[in-house]
Amino acid sequence: MMNFCRKALKRIKLFVLYWTRIVFVKNKFKVSFLTKLRANFFGGYLGDQYVLYDFKHNDKKQYLSEFDWYRSRYINEPFDFAFNNKVICAEILKQFIRVAENYFIKNKGNVLDFEKGLRTHEDIYNCLVQKGNLVIKPFAMGKGNGVHLFSHDAQTIRIDGIECSKDQFIAFLKKHDGYIICEFMKQHGYSDQIYDKTVNTIRFITMRDIQTHEFKVFFAVQRIGTAKTIPVDNGSKGGLVANIDLETGRLSEARCLHDLRTFKVHPDSGKPIEGVKIPNWESIKHQMLEVTKKIPYMDFIAWDLLVTEEGICVIEANTSSGVNIIQLWGGQRQGELGDFFRYYDVIK
């Protein structure tokens, strides 16, 4: 009975996601209403994916759809919940690797810390004064939604670079709920050199090989923010993504989910992207595979990593990854990811 209810709930969630995140979603690219509906109802593709994957010239049977991604969220059942919540995820991972420290959590109107319990919004302000920079993010959302950067310097408070008073800052904290206040991590110089107005993370995907059942690195991209995405770098917000050569750690040209152009240099900073090498790439791959072995119950993990001068830091870990940033470099339905999804009954 319990299993039946779980399956029924999953179907209901997928049904709701199909209509709210695919059929009724607003497109970034201009497509006709009929083209959008065809993409939506024949395969579960977004209207944007019709343009992004160039279905005028490419066979959609070579590509995974948005709905395929939503179905893949259950691959790690029954342990997927552990990484769907950023607080629980950090508590698990900090045993094995550097993670951004969580200072406060606000839940159901109460501000709490991880040592003394009940705190106040004033305590968050005092922490900002002491630390200089803090990050606020929802503990159960993705795609960079609700993420903001707080900074304090010489009596000046800023939220995402916009100056505000202490009262406005406290009002901002009071207005929001269901969030974490966490450590701001300084990124490595190679990333600052490309664009220093956003924290630029690596989406690093590990998964269990369906033949050997050992963990492997499947895919990695360098995400790079732009002036339009400050303070985040997410591709879903219009940030850039550059493919990382898994052998060398070198970046390809950058691409964008909201733009069909390619970028060998950053459009705002003018600094090179293509050819930049991730420092200590071999060490990063080795370390992440070792961490993955410590959590063998997660068959697929999409890590968000920040490279710092001291090493790598896990910003968060996800039980699935949007297929768009992977398929900017070619369809995966008949490729390795498609085979992996078939093995786990995500697609046929």
VOKOLTOR-359840 format. One line per field, with one value per residue (C-alpha): residue number from 1; residue in one letter; x, y, z. Coordinates in steps of 0.25 Angstrom, whole numbers, m for minus. Layout:
N
pos c(NUM,...)
code c(A,...)
X c(X,...)
Y c(Y,...)
Z c(Z,...)
***
This chain:
348
pos c(1,2,3,4,5,6,7,8,9,10,11,12,13,14,15,16,17,18,19,20,21,22,23,24,25,26,27,28,29,30,31,32,33,34,35,36,37,38,39,40,41,42,43,44,45,46,47,48,49,50,51,52,53,54,55,56,57,58,59,60,61,62,63,64,65,66,67,68,69,70,71,72,73,74,75,76,77,78,79,80,81,82,83,84,85,86,87,88,89,90,91,92,93,94,95,96,97,98,99,100,101,102,103,104,105,106,107,108,109,110,111,112,113,114,115,116,117,118,119,120,121,122,123,124,125,126,127,128,129,130,131,132,133,134,135,136,137,138,139,140,141,142,143,144,145,146,147,148,149,150,151,152,153,154,155,156,157,158,159,160,161,162,163,164,165,166,167,168,169,170,171,172,173,174,175,176,177,178,179,180,181,182,183,184,185,186,187,188,189,190,191,192,193,194,195,196,197,198,199,200,201,202,203,204,205,206,207,208,209,210,211,212,213,214,215,216,217,218,219,220,221,222,223,224,225,226,227,228,229,230,231,232,233,234,235,236,237,238,239,240,241,242,243,244,245,246,247,248,249,250,251,252,253,254,255,256,257,258,259,260,261,262,263,264,265,266,267,268,269,270,271,272,273,274,275,276,277,278,279,280,281,282,283,284,285,286,287,288,289,290,291,292,293,294,295,296,297,298,299,300,301,302,303,304,305,306,307,308,309,310,311,312,313,314,315,316,317,318,319,320,321,322,323,324,325,326,327,328,329,330,331,332,333,334,335,336,337,338,339,340,341,342,343,344,345,346,347,348)
code c(M,M,N,F,C,R,K,A,L,K,R,I,K,L,F,V,L,Y,W,T,R,I,V,F,V,K,N,K,F,K,V,S,F,L,T,K,L,R,A,N,F,F,G,G,Y,L,G,D,Q,Y,V,L,Y,D,F,K,H,N,D,K,K,Q,Y,L,S,E,F,D,W,Y,R,S,R,Y,I,N,E,P,F,D,F,A,F,N,N,K,V,I,C,A,E,I,L,K,Q,F,I,R,V,A,E,N,Y,F,I,K,N,K,G,N,V,L,D,F,E,K,G,L,R,T,H,E,D,I,Y,N,C,L,V,Q,K,G,N,L,V,I,K,P,F,A,M,G,K,G,N,G,V,H,L,F,S,H,D,A,Q,T,I,R,I,D,G,I,E,C,S,K,D,Q,F,I,A,F,L,K,K,H,D,G,Y,I,I,C,E,F,M,K,Q,H,G,Y,S,D,Q,I,Y,D,K,T,V,N,T,I,R,F,I,T,M,R,D,I,Q,T,H,E,F,K,V,F,F,A,V,Q,R,I,G,T,A,K,T,I,P,V,D,N,G,S,K,G,G,L,V,A,N,I,D,L,E,T,G,R,L,S,E,A,R,C,L,H,D,L,R,T,F,K,V,H,P,D,S,G,K,P,I,E,G,V,K,I,P,N,W,E,S,I,K,H,Q,M,L,E,V,T,K,K,I,P,Y,M,D,F,I,A,W,D,L,L,V,T,E,E,G,I,C,V,I,E,A,N,T,S,S,G,V,N,I,I,Q,L,W,G,G,Q,R,Q,G,E,L,G,D,F,F,R,Y,Y,D,V,I,K)
X c(0,11,18,5,3,18,16,3,9,21,11,3,16,20,7,7,22,18,7,14,28,26,13,11,25,29,39,52,53,42,34,20,9,7,22,22,10,16,29,21,12,21,32,31,41,41,38,52,58,52,61,73,74,71,60,58,70,73,65,58,59,74,71,66,54,51,41,52,60,48,46,61,60,55,68,73,61,59,71,68,61,75,81,68,69,82,83,83,92,102,102,104,115,124,129,136,139,140,126,121,118,103,102,87,74,61,49,34,38,49,64,73,88,95,101,91,78,68,74,69,71,80,89,90,93,105,110,110,118,128,129,128,120,109,100,85,79,66,68,59,60,69,73,79,65,65,80,86,99,100,113,117,129,132,118,111,102,99,89,94,103,91,93,83,81,82,66,64,74,66,53,58,62,48,41,47,46,51,65,80,90,104,118,123,134,145,148,161,168,166,151,152,161,149,138,139,125,119,123,126,124,126,115,122,114,117,109,110,115,104,114,125,116,127,126,131,132,122,122,126,124,129,118,121,112,109,105,90,91,98,100,98,104,93,91,76,77,85,99,109,114,127,130,142,150,150,164,171,162,162,150,143,136,124,110,97,83,76,85,90,103,116,126,141,143,134,123,125,139,145,154,157,149,153,166,166,170,164,176,179,168,173,173,159,154,161,156,141,141,147,135,125,130,126,111,109,94,94,96,95,100,101,111,113,128,135,150,157,172,172,165,150,138,124,114,103,100,87,81,79,84,76,79,80,94,99,92,97,109,100,88,89,77,85,97,103,93,82,87,88,74,69,76,68,55,54,52,50)
Y c(0,10,7,9,23,27,23,31,43,43,42,54,62,59,63,76,79,76,86,97,95,91,95,108,113,126,124,132,129,134,122,120,116,103,100,101,92,82,82,81,70,61,58,68,78,93,103,108,94,94,106,102,89,93,84,90,82,72,60,62,47,49,59,57,66,75,64,54,62,63,48,46,53,40,32,33,28,26,35,47,55,56,65,72,80,89,88,73,72,81,73,60,65,73,60,57,71,86,92,106,107,110,121,123,116,123,113,116,130,126,130,119,116,103,105,113,111,123,135,149,156,166,154,152,167,166,153,161,172,162,154,165,156,146,138,136,124,116,102,96,103,102,109,121,125,134,134,148,153,162,171,181,190,203,204,202,190,184,174,169,181,191,200,199,204,194,196,192,180,175,177,169,157,158,158,144,131,117,121,119,129,123,126,134,127,135,128,125,135,128,130,145,147,143,150,155,161,147,134,125,110,97,87,74,61,48,35,20,13,4,m7,m7,m1,8,23,32,46,48,63,76,91,104,113,128,139,152,166,161,150,156,151,137,129,119,116,116,131,134,131,125,111,106,91,85,75,64,60,73,82,93,101,101,114,118,116,121,115,129,132,124,132,126,133,131,143,148,158,168,167,164,153,140,128,117,111,115,103,99,98,85,78,64,66,71,59,49,56,57,42,39,47,40,27,31,33,20,21,33,27,41,54,68,75,90,93,105,105,114,117,106,96,92,95,88,99,89,75,71,58,62,72,80,74,87,90,76,76,89,80,70,61,50,42,31,35,31,39,33,19,22,28,15,6,13,13,28,27,15)
Z c(0,4,m10,m17,m10,m13,m28,m29,m22,m32,m44,m38,m36,m50,m56,m49,m53,m68,m68,m59,m64,m79,m84,m77,m76,m83,m94,m96,m111,m121,m126,m131,m122,m131,m131,m115,m114,m123,m115,m102,m105,m114,m105,m94,m100,m96,m108,m105,m107,m121,m124,m115,m121,m135,m138,m151,m155,m144,m140,m127,m125,m122,m110,m96,m93,m81,m76,m77,m67,m57,m58,m55,m41,m35,m39,m25,m18,m7,m3,m12,m1,6,m5,m9,4,5,20,21,9,15,28,21,12,22,28,15,8,10,9,10,25,29,39,41,36,36,36,40,44,54,52,57,57,58,72,81,75,74,69,63,50,58,60,45,43,53,46,33,40,45,32,22,12,13,4,6,m2,0,5,m5,m18,m30,m43,m34,m30,m17,m16,m12,m7,5,7,18,16,23,29,15,14,0,m5,m19,m20,m17,m5,6,21,33,34,20,21,34,26,15,25,31,18,14,20,17,15,19,22,19,17,4,m2,m10,m24,m30,m38,m51,m50,m45,m57,m66,m59,m44,m42,m40,m33,m44,m41,m48,m50,m49,m51,m45,m48,m46,m59,m63,m68,m57,m46,m42,m41,m52,m56,m67,m71,m66,m70,m64,m61,m63,m59,m67,m64,m65,m55,m44,m33,m39,m50,m54,m68,m66,m62,m75,m70,m79,m79,m85,m87,m79,m86,m75,m79,m79,m71,m82,m85,m99,m104,m96,m99,m94,m92,m95,m107,m119,m120,m115,m107,m108,m99,m88,m93,m82,m77,m91,m84,m91,m88,m98,m95,m80,m71,m58,m48,m41,m50,m48,m33,m34,m41,m32,m19,m24,m28,m14,m8,m17,m12,2,m2,m10,m9,m19,m33,m39,m34,m40,m32,m31,m28,m26,m28,m18,m15,m4,m12,m16,m8,m10,m11,m13,m18,m27,m30,m44,m55,m65,m79,m86,m82,m85,m99,m104,m109,m115,m112,m102,m103,m111,m104,m90,m82,m90,m87,m72,m72,m79,m69,m58,m66,m67,m82,m92)
***
